[in-house]
Amino acid sequence: MNRHEQALAIIKQGTVVPATPLALDEHRKLNEKGLRLLMNYYLHSGAGAIATAVHTTQFEIRKPEIALFEPILRIVSDEIDRFEARNGKIVAKIAGVCGPIEQAVNEARLAKKYGYDAVLLSPGGLNALSEEEMLERTRAVAAEMPVIGFYLQTAVGGRVFTYDYWAKLCAIPNVIAIKCASFNRYQTIDVVRAAALSPRADEITLYTGNDDNIVSDLLTRYRFLREDGTTAEKSFRGGLLGHWAVWTHRAVEILEMTQRAKEEGKITPELLTLAAEVTDANSAVFDTAHRFAGCIAGVHEVLRRQGLMENIYCLNPDETLSPGQAEELDRVCRAYPHLSDDAFVRENIDAWRALAEDGCK
């Protein structure tokens, strides 16, 4: 297999995919060395794929006056290439793509230019389109690049889709995965059932984006009855998450734990307790108390505390931690030290800084 085929095989198998943040300097301009440092953290933590130009990276990167979409694609791709050359290990490259058909297709073509393996196709901002128009958009992008479908929760601009929509989306050639971030059990089951009963079931990998249910999603085997009386089974194989942009080394271990438990049929009470702990920690990081207003800043703050980011700046100066969010982060860090990878970061951060510095030359 060539590199691209190996990368697609990693996505199909299921892996940890951090949705990467954006490193800015004190002037809120791109901090290239900081971005390369973050990439080395994710790559050396064991992530099997990297997703960039997504929500956690901030959609403002596409504004003409900011114009960071292409530079970020280039830098992230380059750092992955450097990691692969040093370590002989393939890491899949995923680029976020959004907007109406023309914009989405053009962004997919740019991702392809920089060697990306798949695109995460966001439905955000397109609620006026019919489901058929959304499917036509997916077909247009899939003609350019392998597509990861995306169920985005309504609280941050997503919409509710019918089961029929997901069944039709699963039928589109070159749709290789779906990220389900509906934050809703009923809607999640719609996605899983559509994928399980699809003639392309074996070609579609499910990734959880349900920050409120990460571990439970990964532990669950879903079963559905086909019309012929046989049973179809489907599971989430990995996660594509902003939450996994923090404590990533530990996230890799947690995914391995859930996969092993599912294979052995040993879903212990301790794993269910872990599921609740991860959800509680996510609530602090993603600022559920204020309807996710501080979610990106929360990711930044965890990374800042570890020395992986210099500040928590977002492109929008008004986007920062919410009142009480820092204290909530203090609480969950005290309560669940086993969820963090602070020691791993301390042991390796100097080496990652050197790699980042070298990448800027």
N, C-alpha and C positions, 0 to 999 in steps of 0.2 A: 504493500500500500504506500502511496505517496503521502506527504505531510498532511494535505487537506483531508484525505480519506481517513488517516489516523485520528485527526482532530474530530471528524464527524463520528467516528467510532467511540470516542471518549464521551461526546455529548449523548450518544445513544445509550451507552452503558449507564450513565447517571453519575454526577459528580457534584462537588462544591463549586458554585459559581458566585463569587462576590460581585455585587453591583458597585463599581468603583466610584469613590468620591473624587473631587477635584481639589488639588492643592493650589492655594493662592498665596501670594506674598503680601507684605503689609500695605501694598497699594491696590490690592484685589486684582492683580494681574497674575497670569499663569506662572506658577513656580515649577519649572521643568524638573529641577533636581528633586523637589518634593514629590512630584508625581512619579518619577522613576523610583524613588525610595518606597513609595506605597506599592508599586508594582512588584518590587523585589520581596516585600513582605508577603504579598498574596502568593507569589510564585513559590517562594521557599516554605510557605505554610502548607503546601500540598494541594492548592486549588487546581482542579483539572481543566478549568476554563476561566477566562476573565471576561466580564461584560462591562463595556464602557459606553459613554455617550447615552446613558440611561437616566432615569429620574434622579438617582443619587449623584450623578455627575452634574446635574442641574440643566434644565432645558434651555436656560438663557444662553448657553454656549452657542446656540444657533442664531442668535440675534446678529444682524449685520455689524452693529457697532462693537460687538464682542468677538465674533468670528473665531471661536475656539474649537468648533466641531472637527474640522480637518486636522489642526495641530494635535489635538488629543488622540484622534485615531492613529496618527503617524507615530507619536511618542509611545503609546501603549503597545502598538504592534512591534515597534523596534525593540522595546525592552523584552517582550516575549521572545522575539527572534534571538536576542542576545542570551537569554536564559536557556533556550533550546540548544543553542550552539555550545554552551558551556557544559550542559548537563545531559544532553542526548535524550531529553524528555519532551514530548509534545504537549503543549497546552493550547486548548482551543480558544480562538479569538471570536468574541461575539460583540457586535456593534448594535446599539440602540438605533432604531429608525422610527420616525414619526411623521405626522402631517398628512395632507391629501396625497392622492396617487402620485402626482408628478414629483412632489417633494420626497416622498418615501422611496420612489424608484431611484431618484438621483442620489439620495443618501446611501441606498444599497449599492449603487455602482461605485460610490466613493469608498465604501467599506471593502468592496471587492478589490479595488485598486490598491488598497493598503494591506491586502492579504488576509482579510477576515474570513472566517469559515461559515458564519451564519449571522443572521440579524434577528433581533428581538423586535417584533413589529407592534408598536404601541397603538392602542385604539383611542388614546386620550385626545380630547378636543374635537372629536368627530361625531358627537352624539346626534347631529342633525342628519347624518347619513343613514340610509336603510341598511338592514342586515345584508341584503344582496349587494349593495354598493360597497360595504365593508369586505365582503367576500371577493368581489372583483378587484379591490385594492390588494388583497392578499395574493390573488393569482398573479397580478402584475409584478409584485415584489418577488414572489417565488420564481418567476421567470428569470430573475437576475441572480438570486442567492437563496440558499436554504433558509427557511423561515421558522422561527419559534413564535407560535401564536401566544396571545397574552390576554388573560382575563384580569382587567384592572378594577379595583374596588371603586364603588360609587363615591366614597367619601373624598377621593382625590381626583375626581373627574372622569371616572369610568362609567360604564352603563351595564344594565342587565341584558344579557343575550339569552335567546331561547336555546333549548336543547337542539333544535333543528339546525341552528346556526353552527354549533360546534360539530354536529355530525357532518355538515357540508364542508366545514373547514378541514376536518380530518381527512376528507376525500381529496383534497388538493395535493397534487404531486409536489414534492419538495417542501411540504410542511413536515418538519422532522421532530418537532417537540411542541409542547404547550406549557407556558408558565401560568399557573393558576394562582392569582392573587385577588380573588373575589372577597376574601374575608367573610365567607358565608358558606355554611355546610351544604345547603341545598344546591347552590350554584356550583360548588366544587364537585358535587356528585354528578351534576349534569355534564361537566367536562370529562370526568373519569368514565362515565357510562358511554359517552359518545366515542371516546378513544378506544374503550374496551370492545365495543360492538362494531367498530369500523372495520371494513375489509383491510385497511392499512394499519390495524392495531399494532402489529409488530414493528412498524416503521415510525411510530410516534412514541416519544419518551415524555413522561410527565415530570415537571419540575414544580415544587411548591414555591409559592411566593406569599403564602398565607402566614404572615408574621405572627398571627395570633394562634397558630396551630402547627408550627414547624415540625416538631418531633412526632406528634401524633400523626400528621400526614405521612411522614416517612415510615411509620410503623404499621400503617393500615394496609391490609389486602382487601380490595374491593371485588365483589363477585356479582355478576349480572347474568340473567337467563336470556339466552338467544331464542329466536323464534323456533328453531329446530329442537329445542329442549336441552341443548348443551349449555355449559357454563363458560362464561368469559371472565377472566381475571385480569386486573390491572392494578399497578401500584405506582406511587411516586418514587422515582429513582434518584432524585437529587433535589437541590434547591438553587434557585437563582434569586438572590436576596440582598437587599441593602443591609439587612441585619448581619449577614455573613461578611460584610465589609469590615466588621470588628470581630476580634477574638477568632480570627479565621483558622488558625492552627487547631484550636479546640473544636471548631465546627467540622473540620475534616475528621477528627476523631469521633465526634457524635454521629456523623453520617455513617461511618464504618460500623459503629455500635448498632445503629438501627438496621443496617443491611444484614449484619450477622444475626441479630435477634430475629428478624423476619425469616431468614433462611432456615434457622434452627427451630423456629416456632416457639421461642422463649421470650414472650413479651412480659417482662417482670414489673412488679409494682414500682421498683426503683426507676425504671425507664419512664413510667407515667409521671412520677414525681419530677423527673428531669424535664419532661415536657412542660409541666406547669412552671418550673423555674425559668426555663428559656422564655416562655411567654411573658412572665413577670419582668424579666430583664429587658425584653424587647419593648415593653410598655414604657419603660424609662427612656430608652434610647430613642424610640420613635415618637415619644410625646403624645401618647394617646389621650392624656388628660386635656390636651388642647387641640384635639382633632388633627394631630400630626403636624402642627405648625412648626415644631422644632425638630422634625425628624432628621433632616440633613445635618443641621448643627449638632444634633445629638451624636450622630456618627462621628462627626469631626471632633467632638469633645472627648470621646473615648480614645480616639487615635492621638489626640493632643496629649492626653494624660500619659500615654505610653511613649511619647516622644516621636511618634510617626508623622505628626503634623505640627507645623509651627504655630498655627492659630486655628480658629474655627470659622474664619470668614467665608461667607457665601458671596456670589456675584451680586445678589440683591442685599444691600446693606441692612434692610429691615428684617432679613431672615437670620435669626439667631436663636439661642436657647430661650425657652419660655420661662416665666416665673415659676420657681420651684423645681425645674427640670434638673438642675445641677445637683440639688439635694436628693432627688429620686435616683440619679446615677450613683451618688454616694451610697445610698441605701442598698441598691442591688449589687454593687461591687462588694460591699461588706457581707451581704447575705449569701452570695453565690461566687466565692472566689474560684471555685472549680470550673466556672464557665469562662474565665479569662485565660489569656495566654501571656500574661505579663512577663513571666520568667523566660519564656521562649523569645520574646521580643528583646529583653535586656541582653540575652546571650548573643544575639545575632545582629542587632541594629547597627553596630559600627561597620560590620562587613557589608551590610546593605547600603549604607551611606557611601562607602567607597565605590560600590558598583554603580550607584546612581551618579556619583561624580564622574566616573569614567564614561558613563553613557552620554553625558552632556558635552563631552569633548568633540 
